[in-house]
Amino acid sequence: MADSKPIDAAEASPHQDSVSRRSFFKQASIAGGSVLALSGLLSLASAQDSEENQTFTNAGITSGDQKILIAAEIAEALAVTTYTHIITQAPFFGNLPKDDQGYLRAARQEEMSHYLLEESVTNEPSPFTSFFYPHHMFADAQTTLNVLVTLEDAFIAAYLVGVRRLSSDDFKVTAARIMGIESDHRTLARVLAGDVSTVDGGPIHRITGIQGISEPTDPPNNNGYERTLCWNRISQAVEALTPFVDKAAAQAAGFDTTRSFKFSPFTPHLPSKLGDFVSFSGC
């Protein structure tokens, strides 16, 4: 893509034993406490969980809002990085139908737009700009789609925490609007599974998301209601993402820690003006 920046990552390694989504999140929850204490990430989020979160920051928003939005920035930076490297490195991408490729390119633009919006409110960049993934990520289509759906599951639930916890109606509406786009991304990732070429191990008929359950990809839109994952605190979302941002947690979760992938910001171009941000009220 014309707006892609060079990627500082090694070539895909030979396949090694995969780690299930259930396994890596379970292991991350065990490792997460000490790792996040060292990194400062959990303290950033857990402060929001207390009742003492209504002091105002220099950005003019509550401290609780600031912490939720910084966590959201981390998630969006991870999302941008994931879509960027699917497009630039995953062998299966080039063999997908053009409309599936278009979905992945549009998702990258949308995630970048979300990141920049959140950064404009917090006046702080993401504290993490390099990410780890499980073995086989990008090289193997099944692994890549499992991780992609896992992340979108987490993003949906995290923005629903924002709907619960953010201090203003405008912020809550904005969180809901972004959550809707993450839901689109989850469904479309499941749509393209059936279009993965046979040379890339397709078609893929089952995908395992954050709950560790292998689910049929037919129908792709298999939710009657979005899954909250029973999260009601932003620290739960931060803990779930820890293996992607912290090397010790990544190693405990069985991720590939021999390489990391850089977040490279860019100026996004959304697919349609009708779906632009407009304002926090949405009008």
Summary of the structure (lengths in Angstrom):
residues: 283
radius of gyration: 17.8
end to end distance: 31.5
largest distance: 55.6
contacts: 933
relative contact order: 0.21
helix: 55%
strand: 7%
